[in-house]
Amino acid sequence: MRQTTRPGRLESARFLFERMLGYASPLGLFAEETGPTGDMLGNFPQAFTHLALINSAFILDRALDHGNAGNGNA
């Protein structure tokens, strides 16, 4: 997520994050891996996947706030 939150790529980062949310189970849980067609693979639920999602949300939120700071929208 850090690479996609660089200036000029925030929309791409937001799209990827929202796409990832779509791979959650009906209970909002994630498996260890996601297959090419969205299949849940590996251990379920997987704590490390959830930690990575939380970290990505934090990074994206900070990048979006920083990007809006110069516009008076923060």
C-alpha distances in whole Angstrom, upper triangle without the diagonal:
4,5,5,6,9,13,14,10,10,12,10,7,9,11,9,8,12,13,12,14,17,17,18,22,24,24,20,20,17,19,18,17,17,19,19,21,19,22,21,21,22,23,23,21,19,18,15,13,14,13,9,10,11,9,6,9,10,7,7,11,12,10,12,15,15,15,18,20,22,23,25,23,21
4,6,5,7,11,13,10,10,13,12,9,12,14,12,12,15,16,15,17,20,20,22,25,28,27,23,23,21,22,21,20,20,22,23,25,23,25,24,25,25,26,26,24,22,20,17,16,17,15,12,12,13,10,8,11,10,7,8,11,11,9,12,14,14,14,17,19,20,22,24,22,20
4,6,6,10,11,9,10,12,10,9,12,14,12,13,16,17,16,19,21,21,23,27,29,29,25,25,22,23,22,20,20,22,22,24,23,25,25,25,26,27,27,26,24,23,20,18,19,18,14,15,16,13,11,14,14,10,11,14,14,11,14,16,15,15,18,20,21,23,25,24,22
4,6,8,9,6,7,9,7,5,9,10,9,10,13,14,14,16,19,19,21,25,27,27,24,24,21,23,22,20,19,21,20,22,21,24,24,25,26,27,27,26,24,23,20,18,19,18,15,14,16,14,10,12,13,10,9,13,13,10,12,15,14,13,16,19,20,21,23,21,20
4,6,8,6,5,8,8,6,8,11,11,11,14,15,15,17,20,21,22,26,28,28,24,24,23,24,24,22,22,24,23,25,24,26,26,27,28,29,28,27,25,24,21,19,19,18,15,14,15,13,10,11,11,8,6,10,9,6,8,11,11,10,13,15,16,17,20,18,17
4,6,6,7,10,10,9,12,14,14,14,17,19,19,21,23,24,26,30,32,32,28,28,26,28,27,25,25,27,26,28,27,29,29,30,31,32,32,30,28,27,24,22,23,21,18,18,18,16,13,15,14,11,10,13,11,8,10,13,11,10,13,15,15,17,20,19,18
4,6,7,10,11,10,13,15,15,16,19,20,21,23,25,26,28,32,33,34,30,30,29,31,30,28,28,29,28,30,29,32,32,33,34,35,35,33,31,30,27,26,26,24,21,21,21,19,16,17,16,13,12,14,12,9,10,12,10,8,11,13,13,14,17,17,16
4,6,8,9,10,12,13,14,16,18,19,20,22,24,26,28,31,33,33,30,31,29,31,30,28,27,28,27,28,28,31,31,33,34,35,35,34,32,31,29,26,27,26,23,22,22,21,17,18,18,15,13,15,15,11,11,14,13,10,13,15,14,15,18,18,18
4,6,5,6,9,10,11,12,14,15,17,19,20,22,24,28,30,30,26,27,25,27,26,25,23,25,23,25,24,27,28,29,30,32,31,30,28,28,25,23,23,23,19,18,20,18,14,15,16,13,11,14,14,10,11,14,13,11,14,16,17,17,20,19,19
4,5,5,6,8,10,10,12,14,15,17,19,21,22,26,27,28,24,25,24,26,26,24,23,25,24,25,23,27,27,28,30,31,30,29,27,26,24,22,21,21,18,16,17,16,12,12,13,11,8,10,11,8,7,11,11,9,11,14,15,15,18,16,15
4,5,5,6,9,10,11,12,14,15,17,19,21,25,26,27,23,25,23,25,26,24,22,24,22,23,22,25,26,28,30,31,30,29,27,27,25,22,22,22,19,17,18,18,14,14,16,14,10,12,14,11,9,13,14,11,13,16,17,16,19,17,17
4,5,5,6,9,10,10,12,14,16,17,20,23,25,26,22,23,22,23,23,21,19,21,19,20,19,23,23,25,27,28,28,27,25,25,23,20,21,21,18,16,18,17,13,14,16,14,11,14,15,12,12,16,16,14,16,19,20,20,22,20,20
4,5,5,6,9,10,11,13,15,16,18,22,23,24,20,21,19,21,21,19,18,20,19,20,19,22,22,23,25,26,25,24,23,22,20,17,17,17,14,13,14,13,9,10,12,10,7,10,12,10,10,14,14,13,15,18,19,20,22,19,19
4,6,5,6,8,10,11,13,15,16,20,21,22,18,20,19,21,22,20,19,21,20,20,19,22,22,24,26,26,25,24,23,22,21,18,17,18,15,12,14,14,10,9,12,11,7,9,12,10,9,13,14,13,14,17,19,19,20,17,17
4,5,5,6,9,10,11,13,15,19,20,21,18,19,18,20,21,19,17,18,17,17,16,19,20,22,25,26,24,24,23,23,21,18,18,19,16,14,16,16,12,12,15,14,11,13,16,14,13,16,18,16,17,21,22,21,23,21,20
4,6,5,6,9,10,11,14,17,19,20,17,17,15,17,18,15,14,15,14,15,14,17,17,19,21,22,22,21,20,20,18,15,15,16,13,11,14,14,10,11,14,13,11,13,16,14,14,18,19,18,19,22,24,24,26,23,22
4,5,5,6,9,10,12,16,17,18,14,15,13,16,16,15,14,16,16,17,14,17,17,19,21,21,20,19,18,18,16,13,13,14,11,8,11,11,8,8,11,11,8,11,14,13,13,16,18,17,18,21,23,23,25,22,21
4,5,5,7,9,11,14,15,16,13,15,14,17,18,17,15,17,17,16,14,17,17,20,22,22,20,19,19,19,18,15,14,16,14,11,13,14,11,10,14,14,11,13,16,15,14,17,19,18,19,22,24,24,25,22,21
4,5,5,7,10,13,15,16,13,14,13,15,16,14,12,14,13,13,10,14,14,17,20,21,19,18,18,19,18,15,15,17,14,12,14,16,13,13,16,16,14,16,19,18,17,20,22,21,22,26,27,27,28,25,25
4,5,5,8,11,14,14,11,11,10,12,13,11,9,12,12,12,10,12,12,14,16,17,16,15,14,15,14,11,11,13,11,8,12,13,10,11,15,15,13,15,18,18,18,21,22,22,23,26,28,28,29,26,25
4,5,6,9,11,12,8,10,9,12,14,13,12,14,15,14,11,13,13,16,18,18,16,14,15,15,15,12,11,13,12,9,11,13,11,11,14,15,14,15,18,18,18,20,23,22,23,26,29,28,29,25,24
4,6,8,10,12,9,11,10,12,15,14,11,13,13,12,9,11,12,15,18,18,16,15,16,17,18,14,14,17,15,12,15,17,15,14,18,19,17,18,22,21,21,23,26,25,26,29,31,30,31,28,27
4,7,9,11,9,9,7,9,11,10,7,10,11,10,6,8,8,11,14,15,13,12,13,15,15,12,12,15,14,12,15,17,15,15,19,20,18,20,23,23,23,25,28,27,28,31,33,33,34,31,30
4,7,7,5,5,5,8,11,11,10,12,14,13,9,10,9,12,14,14,11,10,11,13,14,11,10,14,13,11,13,16,15,15,18,20,19,20,23,24,23,25,28,28,29,31,34,33,34,31,30
4,5,5,5,6,9,12,13,11,14,16,14,11,10,9,12,14,13,10,9,12,14,16,13,12,16,16,14,16,19,18,18,21,23,22,23,26,27,27,29,31,31,32,35,37,37,37,34,33
4,5,7,10,12,16,16,15,17,19,17,13,13,12,16,17,16,13,12,15,17,19,16,15,18,19,16,18,21,21,20,23,25,24,24,28,29,28,30,32,32,33,35,38,37,37,34,33
4,6,9,12,15,17,16,19,21,19,16,15,13,16,17,16,12,10,13,14,17,15,13,16,18,15,16,20,20,18,21,24,23,23,26,28,27,29,32,32,32,35,38,37,37,33,32
4,7,10,14,15,14,17,19,18,14,14,12,15,16,15,12,10,12,12,14,12,10,13,14,11,13,16,16,15,18,20,19,20,23,24,24,25,28,29,29,31,34,34,34,30,29
4,7,10,12,12,15,18,17,13,13,10,12,13,11,8,6,8,9,11,9,8,11,13,11,12,16,16,15,18,20,20,21,24,25,25,27,29,30,31,33,36,36,36,33,31
4,7,8,8,12,15,15,11,10,7,9,10,9,7,6,6,8,10,7,7,10,11,9,12,15,14,15,18,19,19,21,23,24,25,27,29,29,30,33,35,35,36,33,31
4,5,7,10,13,14,10,9,5,6,6,6,4,5,5,9,9,7,9,12,12,12,15,17,16,18,20,21,22,23,26,27,27,30,31,32,33,35,38,38,39,36,34
4,7,10,13,15,12,11,7,6,5,5,6,7,5,8,8,6,9,11,11,12,15,16,16,18,20,21,22,24,26,26,27,30,31,32,34,36,38,39,40,37,35
4,6,10,11,9,8,6,5,6,8,9,10,9,12,10,8,11,13,12,12,16,17,16,18,21,21,21,24,26,26,27,30,31,31,33,35,38,38,39,36,35
4,7,8,5,6,5,6,8,11,11,12,11,14,13,10,13,15,14,13,17,18,16,18,21,21,21,23,26,25,26,29,30,30,32,35,37,37,38,35,34
4,5,5,5,6,6,10,13,13,15,15,18,17,14,17,19,17,17,20,21,20,21,25,24,24,26,29,28,29,32,33,33,34,37,39,39,41,38,37
4,6,7,10,10,14,17,17,18,18,21,20,17,19,21,19,18,22,23,21,22,26,25,24,27,29,28,28,32,33,32,34,37,38,38,40,37,37
4,6,9,11,14,17,17,18,19,22,21,18,20,23,21,19,23,24,22,23,27,26,25,28,30,29,29,33,34,33,35,38,39,39,41,38,37
4,6,9,13,15,14,15,16,18,18,15,16,19,18,16,20,21,19,20,24,24,22,25,28,27,27,30,32,31,33,36,38,37,39,35,35
4,6,10,12,12,13,14,18,18,15,17,20,18,17,21,23,21,22,26,26,25,27,30,30,30,33,35,34,36,38,41,40,42,38,38
4,7,9,8,10,11,14,14,12,14,17,16,15,19,20,20,21,24,25,24,26,29,29,29,32,34,34,35,38,40,40,41,38,37
4,7,8,10,10,14,14,12,14,17,16,17,20,21,20,22,25,26,26,28,30,30,31,34,35,35,37,40,42,42,43,40,39
4,6,9,8,12,12,11,14,16,16,17,20,21,21,23,25,26,26,29,31,31,32,35,36,36,38,40,43,43,44,41,40
4,6,6,9,10,10,12,15,15,16,18,20,21,22,24,25,26,28,30,31,32,34,36,36,38,40,43,43,44,41,39
3,5,9,11,10,11,14,15,15,17,19,20,21,23,25,25,27,29,30,31,33,35,35,37,39,42,42,42,39,37
4,7,9,8,9,12,13,13,15,17,18,19,21,23,23,25,27,28,29,31,33,34,35,37,40,40,40,37,35
4,6,6,7,9,10,11,13,15,16,17,19,20,21,23,25,26,27,29,31,32,33,35,38,39,39,36,34
4,5,5,6,9,10,11,12,14,15,17,18,20,21,23,24,26,27,29,30,32,33,36,37,37,34,32
4,5,5,6,9,10,10,12,14,15,16,18,20,21,22,24,26,27,28,30,31,34,35,36,33,31
4,5,5,6,9,10,10,12,14,15,16,18,20,21,22,24,26,27,28,30,33,34,34,31,29
4,5,5,6,9,10,11,12,14,15,16,18,20,21,22,24,26,27,28,32,32,32,30,27
4,5,5,6,9,10,11,12,14,15,17,18,20,21,23,24,26,27,30,31,31,29,26
4,5,5,6,9,10,10,12,14,15,16,18,20,21,22,24,26,28,29,30,28,25
4,5,5,6,9,10,10,12,14,15,16,18,20,21,22,24,27,27,28,25,23
4,5,5,6,9,10,10,12,14,15,16,18,20,21,22,26,26,27,24,21
4,5,5,6,9,10,11,12,14,15,17,18,20,21,24,25,26,23,21
4,5,5,6,8,10,10,12,14,15,16,18,20,22,23,24,22,20
4,6,5,6,9,10,10,12,14,15,16,18,21,22,22,19,17
4,6,5,6,9,10,11,12,14,15,16,20,21,21,18,16
4,6,5,6,9,10,11,12,14,15,18,19,20,18,16
4,5,5,6,8,10,10,12,14,17,17,18,16,14
4,5,5,6,9,10,11,12,15,16,16,14,11
4,5,5,6,8,10,10,13,15,15,13,11
4,5,5,6,9,10,12,14,15,13,11
4,5,5,6,9,11,11,13,10,9
4,5,5,6,9,10,10,8,6
4,5,5,8,10,11,10,8
4,6,7,8,10,9,9
4,5,5,7,5,5
4,5,6,6,5
4,6,8,8
4,5,8
4,6
4
